[in-house]
Amino acid sequence: MLQEQEQRHVYYDRDLDIEIYNLSGIVQKFPNHFHEYYVIGFVEGGCRHLWCRGQEYDLSAGDLILFNPRDNHYCAPINGELLDYRAANITPDRMVKLVGDITGEAYAPRFTQNVVYQSEIAQSVGGLYRSIVSGAPKMEKEEALFFLLEQVLQDYAAPFGEAGQSAPNQKIQTLCDYMESHFSENITLDDLLTMTDFGKSYLLRAFTKQVGVSPYRYLQTIRLDKAKKFLEQGIAPVDAASMAGFADQSHFTNFFKEFIGLTPKQYQRIFADPPSGGRMGKGSPGNA
């Protein structure tokens, strides 16, 4: 049952070392972006139009959503319908460990599909979500997580290097690497141009086509991920903003809330003195 009032809840479970979240009553658009982690989610209710890696999808209740790290995507409502969405976020390091426990070989998987319509696996995502929210025993939560991942790995994943994913060419990758290493600095388009023989217009078009987001959006997303890690370590939001390269606190807060769904302080509270198993907070650490 979709709720008329927008609600966002996030839970970090220390037993499983993953984040789960629920967006209900959501009608806002989410801009083009990517995450540094895996996302396994499903639509509980409502409809949504999704763009992911150059493909378009019309989502409805029962559809499974799978995002790899760096899969750029954005979405918008269909006919004003509210969204009810639940998902789990799993960092690459944690995913490698989980895959090793399941398959006996630790590797980074690559989801081969971003959307699976009317998937039975969606119910397993819901089961994991409910076990964490209800404060279930660790063993019950672990079973829910492992059963879910085993299904996804078996049906919709391959070892990272075998999934046929495309990567930016060396010149564009050099720009990505530079921004990841110098994210806290005041990087300009002219700085990037010095590392190529491109013109500004060509650089923007080539980068956006190969990476899926513009250079500025790429840099801001890297900064956002760094800021999240600083906040999780207990660093004050004003310092996290500066350390991550944001120009000012107001810009940081607005950008953080647009993409994460809550303020930096609200996000930080999720990781402060959690009760046994995890902690709940208003907001979303990721979105559809």
Phi, psi and chi 1 to 4 in degrees:
 res  aa     phi    psi   chi1   chi2   chi3   chi4
   1 MET       -  116.7 -176.9   79.0  176.0      -
   2 LEU   -70.7  141.0  -73.4  174.8      -      -
   3 GLN   -95.4  144.4  -58.2 -179.2   31.0      -
   4 GLU   -74.9  -29.1  -66.0 -178.0    0.2      -
   5 GLN   -94.3  133.4 -176.0  176.4    3.1      -
   6 GLU   -65.9  132.1  177.1  179.1  -52.3      -
   7 GLN  -136.7  141.4  -65.8 -169.7   23.9      -
   8 ARG  -134.6  127.4  -54.6  166.9 -175.2 -120.7
   9 HIS  -133.0  138.8  -62.6  -74.0      -      -
  10 VAL  -128.8  142.9   55.3      -      -      -
  11 TYR  -129.8  131.4  -54.8   77.6      -      -
  12 TYR  -107.3  122.8  171.4   64.6      -      -
  13 ASP  -103.8  114.1 -169.6  -82.9      -      -
  14 ARG   -72.2  -28.5  -70.6 -170.7  178.6  -85.3
  15 ASP   -63.7  -43.0  -71.1  -25.4      -      -
  16 LEU   -95.4  -17.3  -57.6 -178.2      -      -
  17 ASP    58.3   48.6 -168.7   18.7      -      -
  18 ILE  -139.5  163.5   66.7  170.8      -      -
  19 GLU  -110.0  141.5  -63.8  172.8  -11.1      -
  20 ILE  -127.6  156.5   61.4  165.0      -      -
  21 TYR  -154.8  161.6   59.7   97.0      -      -
  22 ASN  -133.6  128.5  170.1 -132.1      -      -
  23 LEU  -114.5  121.6  -52.7  177.5      -      -
  24 SER  -133.3  144.2   61.8      -      -      -
  25 GLY    71.7   21.8      -      -      -      -
  26 ILE   -87.3  130.2  -56.1  -62.2      -      -
  27 VAL  -124.4  -11.4   71.4      -      -      -
  28 GLN   -67.9  155.8   77.6  173.3   75.5      -
  29 LYS   -81.2  152.5  -63.6  179.5 -179.1  178.6
  30 PHE  -116.5  129.1  -71.2  110.8      -      -
  31 PRO   -74.1  168.5   26.6  -33.9      -      -
  32 ASN   -61.5  127.7 -167.9   16.1      -      -
  33 HIS  -163.5  178.6   64.5  -69.7      -      -
  34 PHE  -143.2  169.5   60.6   83.1      -      -
  35 HIS  -119.4  159.4  -54.8  -63.9      -      -
  36 GLU   -91.7    6.3  -65.2  -72.9   -2.9      -
  37 TYR  -130.9  169.3   42.8   79.0      -      -
  38 TYR   -79.3  145.0  -66.9   89.0      -      -
  39 VAL  -126.8  127.7  177.8      -      -      -
  40 ILE  -122.2  112.2  -57.2  175.6      -      -
  41 GLY  -138.3  173.3      -      -      -      -
  42 PHE  -151.3  154.1   78.4  104.4      -      -
  43 VAL   -89.2  117.3  178.7      -      -      -
  44 GLU   -82.3  -34.7  175.6   76.4   15.7      -
  45 GLY  -163.9  160.5      -      -      -      -
  46 GLY    86.7 -175.3      -      -      -      -
  47 CYS  -131.1  156.0  -62.2      -      -      -
  48 ARG  -155.4  142.3 -158.4   76.7  168.7  171.6
  49 HIS  -101.2  124.4 -167.1   70.4      -      -
  50 LEU  -117.4  135.9  170.3   71.4      -      -
  51 TRP  -112.3  126.9  -67.5  -98.1      -      -
  52 CYS  -144.8  120.6 -176.9      -      -      -
  53 ARG    49.7   45.8  -59.9  178.1   67.0 -122.8
  54 GLY    83.5    0.0      -      -      -      -
  55 GLN  -112.1  153.3  -59.3  -65.8  -41.0      -
  56 GLU  -117.6  144.0  -64.2 -172.4   37.5      -
  57 TYR  -140.4  142.4  -51.7   90.0      -      -
  58 ASP  -102.6  114.2  -76.7  -27.2      -      -
  59 LEU   -98.8  147.9  -55.1  176.1      -      -
  60 SER  -147.3  178.0   59.0      -      -      -
  61 ALA   -55.6  131.6      -      -      -      -
  62 GLY    98.7   -4.6      -      -      -      -
  63 ASP   -85.4  139.4  -67.6  -17.8      -      -
  64 LEU   -96.3  138.8  179.2   72.1      -      -
  65 ILE  -122.2  130.3  -60.2  171.1      -      -
  66 LEU  -129.1  116.5  -57.2  170.6      -      -
  67 PHE  -115.4  129.9  -66.3  140.4      -      -
  68 ASN   -81.7  160.8  -62.5  -70.4      -      -
  69 PRO   -55.1  133.6  -26.3   35.7      -      -
  70 ARG    77.7    5.9  -57.5  -67.9 -179.8   95.7
  71 ASP   -72.5  107.9  -81.7   -7.4      -      -
  72 ASN   -73.4  141.7   68.9  -70.5      -      -
  73 HIS  -159.7  157.8   56.5  -79.8      -      -
  74 TYR  -154.8  162.6   56.9  105.3      -      -
  75 CYS  -150.7  163.7   66.2      -      -      -
  76 ALA  -149.7  154.8      -      -      -      -
  77 PRO   -69.4  158.3   25.6  -33.9      -      -
  78 ILE  -111.1  120.7  -62.7  176.7      -      -
  79 ASN    54.3   32.1  -62.4  -34.7      -      -
  80 GLY    71.9   10.7      -      -      -      -
  81 GLU   -69.7  142.7  -76.8 -149.5   35.9      -
  82 LEU   -78.0  149.5  -56.6  179.8      -      -
  83 LEU  -104.0  136.2  173.4   69.0      -      -
  84 ASP  -122.3  112.1 -168.7   -5.2      -      -
  85 TYR  -136.7  138.7  175.2   72.3      -      -
  86 ARG  -132.7  144.5  -58.9  178.7 -172.8 -170.9
  87 ALA  -158.9  163.7      -      -      -      -
  88 ALA  -120.7  137.5      -      -      -      -
  89 ASN  -107.8  130.4  -63.6  -22.8      -      -
  90 ILE  -130.4  122.5  -54.5  174.9      -      -
  91 THR   -66.6  155.2   65.1      -      -      -
  92 PRO   -56.7  -43.0  -29.4   37.7      -      -
  93 ASP   -63.1  -42.4  -71.9  -15.4      -      -
  94 ARG   -67.0  -39.0  180.0   59.0  173.3  149.1
  95 MET   -62.8  -42.7  179.9   65.4   85.2      -
  96 VAL   -58.9  -44.2  169.0      -      -      -
  97 LYS   -63.7  -43.8  175.1   65.3  165.7   57.4
  98 LEU   -64.5  -42.3  -69.1  167.1      -      -
  99 VAL   -61.8  -39.9  170.6      -      -      -
 100 GLY   -62.0  -40.7      -      -      -      -
 101 ASP   -65.4  -33.3  -70.2  -21.0      -      -
 102 ILE   -82.9  -44.1  -67.1  170.3      -      -
 103 THR  -103.5  -14.7   68.5      -      -      -
 104 GLY    87.1   -2.8      -      -      -      -
 105 GLU  -133.6  117.7 -179.5 -178.2   -3.7      -
 106 ALA   -81.2  114.3      -      -      -      -
 107 TYR  -150.8  162.3   64.4   86.6      -      -
 108 ALA   -88.3  116.2      -      -      -      -
 109 PRO   -78.3  164.2   31.5  -35.6      -      -
 110 ARG  -128.7  118.1 -177.1   79.9 -177.3  174.5
 111 PHE   -65.3  130.9  -62.4  144.9      -      -
 112 THR   -90.3  -11.8   54.3      -      -      -
 113 GLN  -134.5  141.9  -68.4 -178.7 -130.1      -
 114 ASN   -90.5  -27.0  -69.7  119.2      -      -
 115 VAL  -135.1  133.1  173.1      -      -      -
 116 VAL  -123.4  112.1 -176.5      -      -      -
 117 TYR   -72.2  136.8  -66.6  114.3      -      -
 118 GLN    48.1   54.9  -59.5  -58.0  -62.6      -
 119 SER   -90.1  138.5  171.5      -      -      -
 120 GLU   -67.3  -23.1  -66.2 -179.0   -1.3      -
 121 ILE   -66.0  -24.4  -62.3  177.7      -      -
 122 ALA   -54.8  -35.8      -      -      -      -
 123 GLN   -65.4  -30.4  -62.6  -56.2  -45.7      -
 124 SER   -70.4  -34.1  -64.2      -      -      -
 125 VAL   -63.1  -44.2 -175.9      -      -      -
 126 GLY   -61.5  -38.4      -      -      -      -
 127 GLY   -64.7  -41.2      -      -      -      -
 128 LEU   -63.4  -44.2  172.8   62.7      -      -
 129 TYR   -58.9  -47.7  179.5   88.7      -      -
 130 ARG   -65.6  -36.9  -72.3 -171.1  -64.8  -87.3
 131 SER   -65.3  -37.4   70.5      -      -      -
 132 ILE   -73.4  -45.4  -67.4  175.3      -      -
 133 VAL   -62.6  -37.3  172.2      -      -      -
 134 SER   -80.5   -4.5   65.8      -      -      -
 135 GLY    71.1   38.0      -      -      -      -
 136 ALA   -64.5  159.2      -      -      -      -
 137 PRO   -57.8  153.7  -24.6   34.8      -      -
 138 LYS   -55.6  -41.3 -179.4  177.9  178.8 -179.7
 139 MET   -61.7  -40.7 -175.4  174.8 -179.7      -
 140 GLU   -64.9  -42.2 -179.8  179.2  -21.1      -
 141 LYS   -65.2  -41.2  -67.1 -175.1  -65.1 -175.3
 142 GLU   -63.9  -41.0  -73.6 -178.4  -38.8      -
 143 GLU   -61.2  -43.9  -76.5 -169.9   -0.8      -
 144 ALA   -61.9  -42.1      -      -      -      -
 145 LEU   -67.6  -45.3  176.4   59.5      -      -
 146 PHE   -68.7  -39.3  -83.5   83.6      -      -
 147 PHE   -63.4  -39.8  -76.5  144.1      -      -
 148 LEU   -63.5  -50.7  167.2   62.2      -      -
 149 LEU   -65.1  -36.8  -74.2 -178.7      -      -
 150 GLU   -61.0  -40.6 -172.1  172.1   21.7      -
 151 GLN   -64.8  -46.1  -70.5  176.9  -71.4      -
 152 VAL   -65.0  -44.6  172.1      -      -      -
 153 LEU   -63.0  -38.8  -67.8  172.1      -      -
 154 GLN   -69.4  -38.4  178.9  176.9  -27.6      -
 155 ASP  -101.8  -29.4  -64.8  -19.9      -      -
 156 TYR  -137.6   29.8  -55.4  112.1      -      -
 157 ALA  -146.4  156.3      -      -      -      -
 158 ALA  -142.6  159.9      -      -      -      -
 159 PRO   -52.4  144.1  -28.8   37.3      -      -
 160 PHE   -50.2  -45.5 -165.8   89.9      -      -
 161 GLY   -77.2   -4.9      -      -      -      -
 162 GLU  -109.6    6.0  -60.9  177.4   10.8      -
 163 ALA   -95.2    1.4      -      -      -      -
 164 GLY    72.7   23.0      -      -      -      -
 165 GLN   -73.6  146.8   73.3  -84.1   11.0      -
 166 SER   -90.8  147.7   58.9      -      -      -
 167 ALA  -123.6  153.7      -      -      -      -
 168 PRO   -60.9  153.3  -19.9   31.1      -      -
 169 ASN   -69.6  173.7   64.7   34.4      -      -
 170 GLN   -62.1  -38.1 -173.5   56.0   51.3      -
 171 LYS   -64.6  -44.2  -70.5 -176.1  177.9 -179.7
 172 ILE   -69.4  -38.4  -61.2  -61.6      -      -
 173 GLN   -62.6  -35.0 -173.2   60.2   52.7      -
 174 THR   -61.0  -40.1  -63.8      -      -      -
 175 LEU   -66.1  -41.1  -57.1 -177.6      -      -
 176 CYS   -61.5  -46.3  -67.8      -      -      -
 177 ASP   -61.8  -39.4  -66.3  -17.5      -      -
 178 TYR   -63.9  -45.2  178.5   81.4      -      -
 179 MET   -66.1  -33.8  -74.1 -171.8  -81.0      -
 180 GLU   -69.9  -30.6  -68.8  179.0   29.6      -
 181 SER   -85.8  -25.2  -61.1      -      -      -
 182 HIS  -120.6   30.1  -60.8  -94.6      -      -
 183 PHE   -58.9  -28.8   62.0   88.0      -      -
 184 SER   -82.3   -6.3   63.5      -      -      -
 185 GLU   -92.5  165.0  -59.2  174.3   12.7      -
 186 ASN   -84.0   77.4 -177.7   26.6      -      -
 187 ILE   -76.5  135.6  -61.2  173.6      -      -
 188 THR  -116.7  166.2   67.0      -      -      -
 189 LEU   -63.0  -34.2 -165.2   56.0      -      -
 190 ASP   -63.6  -35.3  -72.9  -26.8      -      -
 191 ASP   -61.0  -43.1  -67.0  -29.8      -      -
 192 LEU   -67.6  -36.8  -59.0 -177.6      -      -
 193 LEU   -62.5  -32.4  -74.7  172.2      -      -
 194 THR   -65.0  -16.5   63.1      -      -      -
 195 MET   -97.1    3.3  -69.8  176.2  -88.6      -
 196 THR  -137.7  175.7   72.8      -      -      -
 197 ASP  -108.7   23.7   54.2    1.4      -      -
 198 PHE   -84.1  159.2  -60.2  158.2      -      -
 199 GLY   -87.5  166.4      -      -      -      -
 200 LYS   -60.3  -46.5  -74.5 -172.9  178.3 -179.6
 201 SER   -62.5  -44.2  178.6      -      -      -
 202 TYR   -66.9  -39.9 -177.1   80.9      -      -
 203 LEU   -59.5  -46.6 -174.0  153.3      -      -
 204 LEU   -61.5  -44.4  -69.0  172.9      -      -
 205 ARG   -69.2  -43.3  -74.2 -172.4  -76.6  108.3
 206 ALA   -67.3  -43.2      -      -      -      -
 207 PHE   -63.2  -49.0 -169.9  100.8      -      -
 208 THR   -62.3  -39.3  -57.3      -      -      -
 209 LYS   -66.6  -41.9 -179.6  177.4 -179.1 -179.5
 210 GLN   -83.3  -33.9  -66.4 -171.8   39.2      -
 211 VAL   -94.8  -29.6  179.4      -      -      -
 212 GLY   102.2  -15.5      -      -      -      -
 213 VAL  -136.1  162.2  -64.6      -      -      -
 214 SER   -72.1  162.8   70.1      -      -      -
 215 PRO   -55.9  -42.7  -27.5   35.9      -      -
 216 TYR   -65.2  -44.3  179.9   70.8      -      -
 217 ARG   -65.0  -35.2  178.3   56.7   52.9   82.7
 218 TYR   -62.2  -48.9 -175.4   89.0      -      -
 219 LEU   -61.7  -44.2  175.7   60.7      -      -
 220 GLN   -65.4  -34.9  -68.3  -62.4   79.7      -
 221 THR   -68.8  -39.7  -56.7      -      -      -
 222 ILE   -62.3  -44.3  -65.5  -60.3      -      -
 223 ARG   -61.9  -39.4  -73.5  171.2  169.9  167.5
 224 LEU   -63.3  -43.0 -178.1   63.5      -      -
 225 ASP   -63.8  -40.6 -176.8   66.8      -      -
 226 LYS   -64.9  -42.1  -61.7  -64.4 -176.6 -178.9
 227 ALA   -62.0  -40.3      -      -      -      -
 228 LYS   -58.8  -43.8  -72.8  176.5   63.1  179.3
 229 LYS   -65.3  -38.1  -71.2 -179.1  170.8   60.1
 230 PHE   -63.8  -42.6  -66.2  146.9      -      -
 231 LEU   -64.3  -40.0  -67.7  170.0      -      -
 232 GLU   -63.2  -26.6  -68.8  165.4   15.4      -
 233 GLN   -84.0   -2.1  -65.5  166.4   12.9      -
 234 GLY    92.2    8.1      -      -      -      -
 235 ILE   -71.6  135.8  -64.5  173.2      -      -
 236 ALA   -58.9  142.1      -      -      -      -
 237 PRO   -52.4  -40.3  -30.7   37.5      -      -
 238 VAL   -64.5  -36.2   62.9      -      -      -
 239 ASP   -75.9  -37.6  -64.8  -36.4      -      -
 240 ALA   -61.3  -39.5      -      -      -      -
 241 ALA   -61.4  -47.0      -      -      -      -
 242 SER   -66.1  -44.2  176.0      -      -      -
 243 MET   -64.4  -31.0  -67.9  167.5   63.0      -
 244 ALA   -85.4   -8.7      -      -      -      -
 245 GLY    98.9    9.4      -      -      -      -
 246 PHE   -76.6  141.8  -73.3   93.0      -      -
 247 ALA   -65.4  -37.8      -      -      -      -
 248 ASP  -155.2  165.9   55.8   66.1      -      -
 249 GLN   -63.3  -39.2 -178.6   68.0   20.9      -
 250 SER   -64.4  -45.2  176.3      -      -      -
 251 HIS   -61.0  -43.7 -178.8 -146.3      -      -
 252 PHE   -60.7  -48.4  170.6   57.8      -      -
 253 THR   -62.3  -44.4  -60.9      -      -      -
 254 ASN   -63.7  -44.6  -69.0  -23.0      -      -
 255 PHE   -66.2  -43.0 -171.7   84.6      -      -
 256 PHE   -60.3  -45.6 -161.8   95.3      -      -
 257 LYS   -69.2  -33.8 -169.0  170.5 -176.4  180.0
 258 GLU   -64.3  -38.5  178.7 -177.1   12.0      -
 259 PHE  -100.0  -27.0  -75.8   87.1      -      -
 260 ILE  -100.7  -28.3  -54.9  -57.1      -      -
 261 GLY    96.9    3.3      -      -      -      -
 262 LEU  -154.8  168.6   66.6  164.1      -      -
 263 THR   -77.5  161.6   67.6      -      -      -
 264 PRO   -55.6  -40.2  -29.0   37.1      -      -
 265 LYS   -65.0  -40.5  -73.6 -175.2  178.2  179.7
 266 GLN   -64.5  -41.2  -71.8  171.6  -32.6      -
 267 TYR   -63.7  -42.9 -178.6   80.3      -      -
 268 GLN   -63.1  -35.7 -171.2  170.0   57.9      -
 269 ARG   -63.2  -24.3  -78.3 -160.6  -67.8  -91.8
 270 ILE   -62.6  -30.1  -62.8  166.5      -      -
 271 PHE  -101.8    5.6  -62.4   87.5      -      -
 272 ALA   -97.7  117.6      -      -      -      -
 273 ASP    47.7   58.5  -59.9  -37.7      -      -
 274 PRO   -70.2  150.5   29.1  -35.5      -      -
 275 PRO   -71.0  177.6   26.4  -33.9      -      -
 276 SER   -54.9  124.4  177.9      -      -      -
 277 GLY    95.5  -42.8      -      -      -      -
 278 GLY   173.7 -170.7      -      -      -      -
 279 ARG  -146.1  147.6 -175.9  172.3 -178.9   86.4
 280 MET  -107.6  147.2  177.0 -174.7   75.1      -
 281 GLY  -148.1  158.5      -      -      -      -
 282 LYS   -75.6  136.6  -65.1  -97.9 -174.2 -163.1
 283 GLY   125.2 -174.1      -      -      -      -
 284 SER  -142.0  130.6  162.2      -      -      -
 285 PRO   -82.3    3.5   33.2  -36.0      -      -
 286 GLY  -170.7  174.2      -      -      -      -
 287 ASN  -152.1  171.3   53.3   58.2      -      -
 288 ALA   -82.9      -      -      -      -      -
